[in-house]
Amino acid sequence: MKGTYPLVGLDPGQKSTKQLVSVQGSPVWVPTGTVSQFCHQYCLGEKIKTALEKEGFETAGALTEVSDTALLDVGLQNGHIAEIKRALKEFLYNHGEADTAPE
């Protein structure tokens, strides 16, 4: 999709510039809102939000650049990582960047 996406926490009519990253060789647009906004919008728990913010994650887009190992190293558990991946997949699907709905 082209253009900009409204994000949680923005006033109606406000837009945010999208960030472009490559996932498996294909360009995709990622969330540009804060980690707090992303966690709230996709029902990620307080423990996940707190751990990510403590480690310096400011935007949700940064989550597309981190490895599972790095997330484990900061104290997140496999279940937390699965929830983050689910939320990212849901974001991509909701914004036309993924062909299949998350399970």
Backbone torsions as a table, in degrees:
resi	resn	phi	psi	omega
1	MET	NA	146.6	179.9
2	LYS	-105.6	161.5	179.1
3	GLY	101.1	-154.7	-180.0
4	THR	-123.0	158.1	180.0
5	TYR	-110.9	136.2	171.7
6	PRO	-70.0	146.3	-179.4
7	LEU	-120.0	155.8	175.6
8	VAL	-55.3	138.5	176.6
9	GLY	92.2	-8.4	177.8
10	LEU	-93.0	150.0	176.0
11	ASP	-68.1	152.5	177.4
12	PRO	-53.9	136.6	-179.9
13	GLY	91.1	-19.7	176.7
14	GLN	-76.4	144.8	177.7
15	LYS	-125.4	158.0	176.6
16	SER	-121.2	140.5	176.8
17	THR	-69.1	137.2	-179.1
18	LYS	-81.7	154.5	173.9
19	GLN	-104.7	137.1	179.7
20	LEU	-102.9	129.4	172.8
21	VAL	-133.5	169.8	177.2
22	SER	-110.0	127.6	176.4
23	VAL	-121.6	117.5	-177.1
24	GLN	51.4	41.9	175.5
25	GLY	82.1	-3.2	-179.9
26	SER	-110.4	135.4	178.4
27	PRO	-71.6	136.2	176.0
28	VAL	-137.7	155.3	176.1
29	TRP	-94.6	138.5	-176.6
30	VAL	-118.9	162.0	-179.4
31	PRO	-63.3	140.4	179.3
32	THR	-111.7	0.1	177.8
33	GLY	-72.2	175.4	179.2
34	THR	-71.8	161.5	175.3
35	VAL	-58.8	-40.4	179.8
36	SER	-60.5	-46.1	178.3
37	GLN	-61.5	-45.4	-178.7
38	PHE	-62.7	-46.1	179.9
39	CYS	-61.8	-41.0	178.8
40	HIS	-65.8	-48.2	-176.3
41	GLN	-62.7	-36.8	-175.1
42	TYR	-107.8	20.8	171.8
43	CYS	55.9	41.5	173.1
44	LEU	-87.2	140.1	-173.5
45	GLY	-68.1	166.2	-179.9
46	GLU	-61.3	-37.3	179.9
47	LYS	-61.9	-41.7	178.7
48	ILE	-64.7	-49.6	-179.0
49	LYS	-58.3	-47.3	-178.2
50	THR	-62.9	-44.4	-179.8
51	ALA	-63.0	-42.3	-179.7
52	LEU	-66.4	-44.8	179.6
53	GLU	-65.4	-38.8	178.9
54	LYS	-61.3	-33.2	-179.1
55	GLU	-88.1	5.7	173.3
56	GLY	92.2	9.7	175.6
57	PHE	-73.4	115.9	-178.9
58	GLU	-99.9	-38.9	179.2
59	THR	-114.5	151.3	178.4
60	ALA	-65.8	-27.6	178.1
61	GLY	-59.8	-29.6	178.9
62	ALA	-63.0	-23.2	-179.5
63	LEU	-66.1	-21.5	178.5
64	THR	-76.3	-10.9	-175.6
65	GLU	-105.1	1.2	-173.9
66	VAL	-107.4	144.9	-179.9
67	SER	-86.8	159.9	175.3
68	ASP	-59.0	-40.0	-179.1
69	THR	-60.5	-42.8	179.0
70	ALA	-63.5	-39.1	178.5
71	LEU	-67.8	-37.6	175.6
72	LEU	-63.8	-40.3	-178.7
73	ASP	-63.3	-25.7	179.3
74	VAL	-91.3	6.0	173.8
75	GLY	102.0	1.2	175.8
76	LEU	-77.8	148.4	180.0
77	GLN	-95.8	166.2	-179.1
78	ASN	-54.8	-38.7	178.5
79	GLY	-64.0	-37.7	176.9
80	HIS	-64.0	-43.5	-179.6
81	ILE	-63.5	-40.5	177.2
82	ALA	-61.2	-39.3	178.6
83	GLU	-66.2	-39.9	177.3
84	ILE	-62.4	-44.9	179.1
85	LYS	-62.7	-40.6	178.2
86	ARG	-60.7	-44.9	-179.2
87	ALA	-63.5	-42.2	178.1
88	LEU	-64.2	-41.8	177.4
89	LYS	-62.6	-41.3	179.0
90	GLU	-63.3	-43.4	176.9
91	PHE	-58.0	-49.7	-178.3
92	LEU	-60.8	-42.8	179.3
93	TYR	-64.4	-45.7	-178.6
94	ASN	-63.0	-23.4	-177.7
95	HIS	-109.7	20.6	173.4
96	GLY	72.4	17.5	-178.8
97	GLU	-98.7	-5.5	178.7
98	ALA	-131.9	143.5	-177.1
99	ASP	-83.6	-24.7	-177.3
100	THR	-119.0	145.2	179.2
101	ALA	-71.0	146.1	175.4
102	PRO	-65.5	149.6	-179.7
103	GLU	-84.1	NA	NA
